[in-house]
Amino acid sequence: MANAVLYTHLDPGATPATLGSQYGVVMFYNLLVPCLVNGYGTGADAKPGQGWTLVHADLPLGFKLRAPDGVYYTFYRGSVWNDRGFRPSCQIYISETLTDIAAYPPTGQNVRSGPFASSSASGNRHWVSCGWYQNWQNVGWTIVARGSQVYISFVTYYDIDNGNGESPTNGGYSGSYGGEIFLGNVAFKDQTIPKSGAQNHMVLGGGEYAENHDFTSEMAYSYLNAYGRSRLRSPLSGTIELGALPAMRAHPNIYTDYGGFKLDVDLTPPDFVIERRPFWDSGYVGYIPGVFISTYYTHRRVPAILRRFDRSPVWSEALNPIDFGGEPFYLVPTGYGTAIVSLLEKYWT
């Protein structure tokens, strides 16, 4: 299979940074369908889709996608239609089948949304957001995808496009505004676990909340950590798990608990050292595909890192990879600072 593809709001023909709506369902539709289903751009600027299928859409109520490995996704605004319906958040469900493609919330085999599993009594659902809960005016988004594996980052309040990387824009860059979501197949260390399909398919990022919860920004910047976890089956046994799942963690400070957000690079910075971003599920089990971390640089702003490499501190410059160890790596702006991403297939399997 081919390498991963990098998609951003700066690509010709891409969805704009604000995602064109203030409805969470519509924002995700505008983000995911062009990148994963249709592709966009023409000629040398064309970015292909990733083999996903649009199964059904009834906007702004919801829409459904089918990943290349057969797993179904339903994005649903929720049944409490008040001010939450006008925020950039929505429920996300994964399932192995759909019995009624027009049903919202979805019906089918092994429907999962956080602690909710098919007909379980849990009132909580897995909510995801592609904007700060009070502000859908994102300054940018990035998707890195390879088939059924999709890494999403969006940022609000990020100083990078002003040309000098110094003066705060849109209220400053010290807060951790923005978020990450991962959809699909994790790169498990255990080679007996299937590479794709229902046994190796999950959603990370977001938050688990009741229908009437007054959302806070925490659901926007849950960085692939233990909140907002959904998976269809046990990766090891393949059995369907009922009730709340074990903690699944892949946050950027997983080793250090370091809490800095979008910091500058010191005058005497350390060497640029990176490692694959680990994924923990009641034990060290694998990696988030294609994504790397650096104890120091992960919590630094992209413009500050670009200056460290004698590059212009603007977002468009981040679309050109840096060379590290003879391989290309991309700097992706995030709410906490920077994700370091490789498109090479070997880091996605």
Backbone hydrogen bonds in HBPLUS format (Angstrom, degrees):
<---DONOR---> <-ACCEPTOR-->    atom                        ^
c    i                          cat <-CA-CA->   ^        H-A-AA   ^      H-
h    n   atom  resd res      DA  || num        DHA   H-A  angle D-A-AA Bond
n    s   type  num  typ     dist DA aas  dist angle  dist       angle   num
A0004-ALA N   A0343-LEU O   2.84 MM 339  4.65 155.1  1.90 141.9 144.9     1
A0005-VAL N   A0145-ALA O   2.87 MM 140  5.51 157.5  1.93 150.1 155.3     2
A0145-ALA N   A0005-VAL O   3.06 MM 140  5.51 156.9  2.11 149.9 153.6     3
A0007-TYR N   A0143-ILE O   2.73 MM 136  5.02 169.2  1.74 167.0 167.0     4
A0143-ILE N   A0007-TYR O   2.88 MM 136  5.02 162.9  1.91 142.6 146.6     5
A0011-ASP N   A0008-THR O   3.17 MM   3  5.70 167.7  2.19 115.1 118.9     6
A0014-ALA N   A0011-ASP O   3.10 MM   3  5.34 162.1  2.13 134.1 132.0     7
A0019-LEU N   A0016-PRO O   2.96 MM   3  5.43 159.8  2.00 118.2 124.9     8
A0027-MET N   A0023-TYR O   2.87 MM   4  6.06 157.7  1.92 157.9 165.2     9
A0024-GLY N   A0087-ARG O   3.05 MM  63  5.97 129.9  2.32 149.1 136.2    10
A0028-PHE N   A0024-GLY O   3.01 MM   4  6.25 163.9  2.04 155.0 157.8    11
A0029-TYR N   A0025-VAL O   2.97 MM   4  6.20 153.4  2.04 145.6 153.9    12
A0030-ASN N   A0026-VAL O   2.83 MM   4  6.05 166.2  1.85 154.0 156.9    13
A0031-LEU N   A0027-MET O   2.99 MM   4  6.17 133.3  2.22 138.6 151.5    14
A0032-LEU N   A0028-PHE O   2.78 MM   4  5.81 177.1  1.78 158.2 159.1    15
A0033-VAL N   A0029-TYR O   3.13 MM   4  5.67 157.0  2.19 140.4 147.4    16
A0036-LEU N   A0032-LEU O   2.75 MM   4  5.57 166.7  1.77 158.0 162.5    17
A0037-VAL N   A0033-VAL O   2.97 MM   4  4.92 143.7  2.11 124.4 135.1    18
A0038-ASN N   A0033-VAL O   2.97 MM   5  6.27 162.0  2.00 159.2 165.1    19
A0039-GLY N   A0034-PRO O   2.63 MM   5  5.02 129.4  1.88 135.0 148.8    20
A0050-GLN N   A0036-LEU O   2.89 MM  14  4.75 158.7  1.93 111.2 118.1    21
A0052-TRP N   A0036-LEU O   3.21 MM  16  5.50 160.0  2.25 148.9 143.4    22
A0040-TYR N   A0047-LYS O   2.92 MM   7  5.41 149.3  2.01 147.5 157.5    23
A0047-LYS N   A0040-TYR O   2.73 MM   7  5.41 169.1  1.74 173.5 175.7    24
A0045-ASP N   A0042-THR O   3.02 MM   3  5.43 138.0  2.20 143.3 138.3    25
A0046-ALA N   A0043-GLY O   3.17 MM   3  5.47 168.4  2.18 113.8 116.6    26
A0053-THR N   A0066-ARG O   3.00 MM  13  5.06 155.8  2.06 139.9 147.7    27
A0066-ARG N   A0053-THR O   2.85 MM  13  5.06 146.1  1.97 142.5 151.8    28
A0055-VAL N   A0064-LYS O   2.87 MM   9  5.30 148.2  1.97 136.2 144.0    29
A0064-LYS N   A0056-HIS O   2.73 MM   8  5.12 157.7  1.78 155.5 154.4    30
A0058-ASP N   A0062-GLY O   2.84 MM   4  5.41 170.7  1.85 167.2 165.3    31
A0061-LEU N   A0058-ASP O   2.79 MM   3  5.59 120.6  2.14 131.5 140.8    32
A0062-GLY N   A0058-ASP O   2.99 MM   4  5.41 154.7  2.06 122.1 130.3    33
A0077-ARG N   A0061-LEU O   3.03 MM  16  5.59 161.8  2.06 162.3 161.1    34
A0063-PHE N   A0075-PHE O   2.99 MM  12  5.46 143.9  2.12 142.4 153.2    35
A0075-PHE N   A0063-PHE O   2.92 MM  12  5.46 171.3  1.93 168.8 171.6    36
A0065-LEU N   A0073-TYR O   2.86 MM   8  5.05 152.2  1.94 139.2 148.6    37
A0073-TYR N   A0065-LEU O   2.76 MM   8  5.05 165.7  1.78 152.9 154.9    38
A0067-ALA N   A0071-VAL O   2.82 MM   4  5.35 167.3  1.84 166.2 163.8    39
A0070-GLY N   A0067-ALA O   2.92 MM   3  5.40 159.1  1.96 123.6 125.1    40
A0072-TYR N   A0095-SER O   2.90 MM  23  5.17 173.2  1.91 163.3 161.7    41
A0095-SER N   A0072-TYR O   3.01 MM  23  5.17 143.0  2.15 137.2 143.9    42
A0074-THR N   A0093-TYR O   2.93 MM  19  5.03 157.4  1.98 140.2 143.9    43
A0093-TYR N   A0074-THR O   2.90 MM  19  5.03 151.0  1.99 144.4 152.9    44
A0076-TYR N   A0091-GLN O   2.96 MM  15  5.08 161.9  1.99 138.7 144.7    45
A0091-GLN N   A0076-TYR O   2.72 MM  15  5.08 151.7  1.80 173.2 163.7    46
A0085-GLY N   A0082-ASN O   2.94 MM   3  5.60 146.9  2.05 117.9 126.5    47
A0086-PHE N   A0083-ASP O   3.00 MM   3  5.38 156.7  2.05 109.0 116.5    48
A0087-ARG N   A0084-ARG O   3.18 MM   3  5.24 164.5  2.20 109.8 110.6    49
A0130-CYS N   A0088-PRO O   3.09 MM  42  5.80 151.0  2.17 157.2 165.0    50
A0090-CYS N   A0128-VAL O   2.98 MM  38  5.72 148.7  2.08 158.7 168.4    51
A0128-VAL N   A0090-CYS O   2.89 MM  38  5.72 163.7  1.92 169.4 170.0    52
A0092-ILE N   A0126-HIS O   2.85 MM  34  5.78 154.0  1.92 168.9 171.1    53
A0094-ILE N   A0112-ARG O   2.88 MM  18  5.30 158.1  1.92 151.2 158.4    54
A0112-ARG N   A0094-ILE O   2.73 MM  18  5.30 157.2  1.78 163.0 170.7    55
A0096-GLU N   A0109-GLN O   3.00 MM  13  5.50 155.0  2.07 165.1 168.3    56
A0099-THR N   A0107-THR O   2.90 MM   8  5.71 161.2  1.94 125.6 131.7    57
A0103-ALA N   A0100-ASP O   3.09 MM   3  5.46 172.2  2.09 119.5 121.5    58
A0118-SER N   A0111-VAL O   2.56 MM   7  4.63 157.2  1.61 147.4 153.4    59
A0113-SER N   A0116-PHE O   2.89 MM   3  5.06 160.5  1.93 146.4 147.8    60
A0116-PHE N   A0113-SER O   3.08 MM   3  5.06 155.0  2.15 126.8 122.6    61
A0120-SER N   A0117-ALA O   2.99 MM   3  5.38 144.5  2.12 123.3 134.5    62
A0125-ARG N   A0209-TYR O   2.92 MM  84  5.64 158.1  1.96 142.7 144.2    63
A0209-TYR N   A0125-ARG O   3.03 MM  84  5.64 146.2  2.15 157.4 159.9    64
A0127-TRP N   A0207-GLY O   2.71 MM  80  5.30 170.5  1.72 178.1 174.6    65
A0207-GLY N   A0127-TRP O   2.88 MM  80  5.30 156.6  1.94 152.6 158.3    66
A0135-ASN N   A0132-TRP O   2.86 MM   3  5.04 155.2  1.92 112.1 120.5    67
A0138-ASN N   A0136-TRP O   2.91 MM   2  5.71 132.9  2.14 107.1  93.1    68
A0139-VAL N   A0155-VAL O   2.95 MM  16  6.02 158.2  2.00 148.0 155.2    69
A0155-VAL N   A0140-GLY O   3.02 MM  15  5.64 160.6  2.06 160.8 159.7    70
A0142-THR N   A0153-SER O   2.76 MM  11  5.22 154.3  1.83 162.4 166.0    71
A0153-SER N   A0142-THR O   2.88 MM  11  5.22 160.5  1.91 161.1 161.9    72
A0144-VAL N   A0151-TYR O   2.89 MM   7  5.20 159.2  1.94 150.4 157.2    73
A0151-TYR N   A0144-VAL O   2.88 MM   7  5.20 170.3  1.89 153.5 156.8    74
A0146-ARG N   A0149-GLN O   2.84 MM   3  5.20 158.0  1.89 152.6 159.3    75
A0149-GLN N   A0146-ARG O   3.13 MM   3  5.20 161.2  2.16 117.9 122.8    76
A0150-VAL N   A0183-LEU O   2.87 MM  33  5.04 159.9  1.91 157.0 158.4    77
A0183-LEU N   A0150-VAL O   2.85 MM  33  5.04 163.9  1.88 150.1 155.7    78
A0152-ILE N   A0181-ILE O   2.84 MM  29  5.11 163.7  1.86 166.3 167.4    79
A0181-ILE N   A0152-ILE O   3.02 MM  29  5.11 152.0  2.10 138.0 142.6    80
A0154-PHE N   A0179-GLY O   3.11 MM  25  5.61 159.4  2.16 151.4 156.6    81
A0179-GLY N   A0154-PHE O   3.00 MM  25  5.61 155.9  2.06 150.6 150.8    82
A0172-GLY N   A0169-THR O   3.19 MM   3  5.35 156.3  2.25 108.5 115.5    83
A0182-PHE N   A0204-LEU O   2.97 MM  22  5.10 159.5  2.01 137.8 142.5    84
A0204-LEU N   A0182-PHE O   2.94 MM  22  5.10 160.6  1.97 147.4 153.4    85
A0184-GLY N   A0202-MET O   2.86 MM  18  5.28 144.3  1.99 157.9 164.4    86
A0202-MET N   A0184-GLY O   2.97 MM  18  5.28 150.9  2.06 129.5 136.1    87
A0187-ALA N   A0287-TYR O   3.13 MM 100  5.17 151.5  2.22 164.1 161.8    88
A0287-TYR N   A0187-ALA O   2.91 MM 100  5.17 156.5  1.97 136.7 144.1    89
A0189-LYS N   A0285-VAL O   2.71 MM  96  5.71 170.3  1.72 157.5 154.1    90
A0193-ILE N   A0190-ASP O   3.24 MM   3  5.94 164.5  2.27 118.4 122.7    91
A0200-ASN N   A0197-GLY O   3.01 MM   3  5.59 150.4  2.10 117.0 125.7    92
A0203-VAL N   A0230-SER O   2.73 MM  27  5.11 152.8  1.80 149.2 155.0    93
A0230-SER N   A0203-VAL O   3.11 MM  27  5.11 149.2  2.20 147.8 151.2    94
A0213-HIS N   A0210-ALA O   3.17 MM   3  5.29 166.5  2.19 113.3 114.0    95
A0219-MET N   A0216-THR O   3.35 MM   3  6.44 159.8  2.39 129.4 129.6    96
A0220-ALA N   A0217-SER O   2.94 MM   3  5.20 136.8  2.13 104.5 117.1    97
A0221-TYR N   A0217-SER O   3.26 MM   4  6.71 149.9  2.35 152.8 160.5    98
A0224-LEU N   A0222-SER O   2.86 MM   2  5.95 124.0  2.17 116.9 100.3    99
A0250-ALA N   A0224-LEU O   2.89 MM  26  5.31 117.2  2.29 131.9 148.9   100
A0234-SER N   A0239-THR O   2.81 MM   5  5.42 161.6  1.84 156.1 160.7   101
A0238-GLY N   A0234-SER O   2.73 MM   4  4.88 145.6  1.85 137.2 147.0   102
A0249-ARG N   A0280-TRP O   2.78 MM  31  5.00 155.2  1.84 141.9 150.3   103
A0280-TRP N   A0249-ARG O   2.81 MM  31  5.00 171.4  1.81 155.3 158.2   104
A0254-ILE N   A0251-HIS O   3.26 MM   3  5.41 132.9  2.50 127.3 121.8   105
A0257-ASP N   A0253-ASN O   2.83 MM   4  4.94 162.0  1.86 146.6 146.9   106
A0262-LYS N   A0336-TYR O   2.81 MM  74  5.49 170.2  1.82 123.0 124.6   107
A0263-LEU N   A0299-HIS O   2.93 MM  36  6.17 165.4  1.96 148.8 144.5   108
A0301-ARG N   A0263-LEU O   2.88 MM  38  5.71 155.3  1.95 154.3 153.6   109
A0275-GLU N   A0293-ILE O   2.93 MM  18  5.57 147.9  2.03 153.8 164.1   110
A0293-ILE N   A0275-GLU O   2.81 MM  18  5.57 161.3  1.85 165.0 169.3   111
A0277-ARG N   A0291-VAL O   2.86 MM  14  5.67 165.3  1.89 148.9 144.3   112
A0288-ILE N   A0277-ARG O   2.93 MM  11  5.72 158.1  1.98 161.3 167.9   113
A0279-PHE N   A0286-GLY O   2.74 MM   7  5.06 149.6  1.83 130.2 126.6   114
A0285-VAL N   A0279-PHE O   3.14 MM   6  6.08 160.7  2.18 157.2 163.2   115
A0286-GLY N   A0279-PHE O   3.29 MM   7  5.06 142.6  2.43 146.3 145.1   116
A0281-ASP N   A0283-GLY O   2.91 MM   2  5.12 160.2  1.95 152.6 149.4   117
A0291-VAL N   A0288-ILE O   3.27 MM   3  5.83 166.9  2.29 132.6 136.3   118
A0290-GLY N   A0347-TYR O   2.88 MM  57  4.98 152.4  1.95 140.0 134.2   119
A0342-SER N   A0290-GLY O   2.85 MM  52  5.07 161.1  1.88 149.5 156.0   120
A0292-PHE N   A0340-ILE O   2.59 MM  48  4.95 158.0  1.64 164.0 169.1   121
A0340-ILE N   A0292-PHE O   3.45 MM  48  4.95 161.9  2.48 144.6 139.4   122
A0298-THR N   A0294-SER O   3.06 MM   4  5.02 158.0  2.11 130.2 134.6   123
A0300-ARG N   A0297-TYR O   3.04 MM   3  5.06 160.5  2.08 114.6 114.4   124
A0338-THR N   A0298-THR O   2.87 MM  40  4.87 164.5  1.90 147.9 145.2   125
A0305-ILE N   A0301-ARG O   3.11 MM   4  6.47 153.9  2.18 153.1 160.9   126
A0306-LEU N   A0302-VAL O   2.85 MM   4  6.08 160.2  1.89 159.4 165.5   127
A0307-ARG N   A0303-PRO O   3.04 MM   4  6.29 154.5  2.11 146.1 151.6   128
A0308-ARG N   A0304-ALA O   3.27 MM   4  6.52 141.7  2.43 133.3 143.2   129
A0308-ARG N   A0305-ILE O   2.95 MM   3  4.93 120.7  2.31  94.8 110.8   130
A0309-PHE N   A0306-LEU O   2.99 MM   3  5.16 137.0  2.18 100.1 112.3   131
A0311-ARG N   A0306-LEU O   2.80 MM   5  4.93 154.2  1.87 136.4 139.4   132
A0310-ASP N   A0307-ARG O   2.95 MM   3  4.72 158.0  2.00 108.8 108.6   133
A0314-VAL N   A0312-SER O   2.97 MM   2  5.78 138.7  2.14 100.7  91.3   134
A0317-GLU N   A0314-VAL O   3.01 MM   3  5.53 136.3  2.20 111.1 122.7   135
A0318-ALA N   A0315-TRP O   2.84 MM   3  5.25 137.8  2.01 109.2 121.6   136
A0319-LEU N   A0316-SER O   3.12 MM   3  5.40 155.4  2.18 103.9 111.5   137
A0320-ASN N   A0317-GLU O   3.14 MM   3  5.64 163.0  2.17 111.3 116.6   138
A0322-ILE N   A0329-PHE O   2.78 MM   7  5.35 157.0  1.83 161.5 160.9   139
A0329-PHE N   A0322-ILE O   2.91 MM   7  5.35 152.4  1.99 150.7 159.8   140
A0324-PHE N   A0327-GLU O   2.94 MM   3  5.44 169.6  1.95 154.7 157.1   141
A0327-GLU N   A0324-PHE O   3.19 MM   3  5.44 160.6  2.23 107.8 113.7   142
A0330-TYR N   A0341-VAL O   2.77 MM  11  5.07 168.8  1.78 152.1 155.9   143
A0341-VAL N   A0330-TYR O   2.86 MM  11  5.07 166.1  1.88 148.3 152.8   144
A0332-VAL N   A0339-ALA O   2.77 MM   7  4.97 176.9  1.77 159.8 160.1   145
A0339-ALA N   A0332-VAL O   2.85 MM   7  4.97 167.2  1.86 148.6 152.2   146
A0334-THR N   A0337-GLY O   3.12 MM   3  5.05 158.7  2.17 120.2 119.3   147
A0347-TYR N   A0344-LEU O   3.07 MM   3  5.91 159.4  2.11 125.2 130.3   148
A0348-TRP N   A0345-GLU O   2.91 MM   3  5.26 166.3  1.92 120.0 123.4   149
